[in-house]
Amino acid sequence: MKICRSLLIITLIFLEFGCSSTKKNILQTALASDNPKIKTVMSNPEAFELQIIYTQILRDKNNKVSFKDFTYHLNANNYYYPASTVKFPMAILALEKLNTIKNTSKDTQYMIEGNPDKLRFSEEITKVFAVSSNEASTNLLEFIGFDYLNDSMKSKGLTPFRVSNRVSAPDAGNPITKPITLYKDDNSIMNLPAIQNKPSVPLQLHHLKKGIGYMKDDKLVNEPFDFSNKNYYPLETLQNTMKRIIFPEAFSKSERFNLTAKDREFILFSMQNVPKNAGYDPAIYYDGYCKFFMFGDTKDNIPANIKIYNKPGDAYGTIIDCAYIVDTENKVEFIVSATLLVNKDQIFNDDIYELNAVGLPFLGELGRQLYAKNVKK
């Protein structure tokens, strides 16, 4: 019932909106705020490698959706490390791949060679969104495979995009994914062999070498950190992934994810769910733990009327979030993605980053500014 209510919120409530006219550049106004959480970053946005996309959701008299994007310093050729945002398509495409195998579903169980645990796809996906579990994303990726993930994104027009590494896992860049045993819903067993994926090719982008040094084996290496063999998921591709999962009807069939209605309902429910509702200790995993926009810099509970469908990430001092934010009472809906680098000492892997001092306050306040400017008076 909760899932159905979430879908009704997205698909029906905005029938009241009617035709939306184009507004002024709300993003520009928000970034001009005198709030110190905004000004700290906007005083030197280049140093923070700031990029933002804000999307207005436009609805005509028949409730047909279109988009109007506003951007700030958006450039797919300027590399940033995508961190856990790559788990977003992993979760979706795990279900899409399952749809190609008969007698399987989100509740199908599986085992990975070398792992004694019997896993369930729905549980791993829940962990990915609720607390951004690295282990769960690796478990999904072993099933999906790098080539299936990359090729599927490309086939839907979601480029540029490249995943070549598991997130914070041993042997992260090994192109061979492990054999899988599927325990199908009809009680039969299917063995999937290891996959030899294509070797990754170093990226050719700007700002791939960052900082003045990095830590390796507890020693400082006095040279820039090279990201050329890391994952690549630029902000516009991330934003377009969000558009496709929230508003599939706005895209051609070939551009959509091949999900059943129930699979999509489950993804949407998981995206907006907060950790405590997924069984995690709220004292540690508070509502804003994975909701950087609006609530990332506070431990306040998210009001029931606000739903945030999102996937954030942070690593190497880079912080990112992509969110569809909805308030049914105040008739608010918009999509926003942003990334910034908070690494003042320019040393990577030293765990000295200004996430709590600068990064989360900026994203939290930016979300609140955009929300306030969208509230229907």
Buried (B, 14 or more C-beta within 10 A) or exposed (E): EEBEEBBEBBEEBBEEBEEBEEEEBBBEEBBEBEBEBBBBBBEEBEBBBBBBBBBBBBBEEEBEBEBEBBBBBBBBEBBBBBBBBBBBBBBBBBBBBBBEEEEBBBEBBBBBEEBEEEBBBBBBBBBBBBBBBBBBBBBBBBBBBBBBBBEBBEEBEBBBBBBBBBBEBEEBBEBEBBBBBBBBEEEEEBEBEEBEBEEBEEBEBEBBEBBEBBBEEEEEBEEBBBBBEBBBBBBBBBBBBBBBBBBBEBBEEEBBBBBBEEBBBBBBBBBBBBBBBBEBEBEEBBBBBBBBBBBBBBEEEBEEEBBBBBBBBBBBBBBBBBBBBBBBEBBBBBBBBBBBBBBBEBBBBBEEBBBEEBBBBBBBBBBBBBBEBBEEE
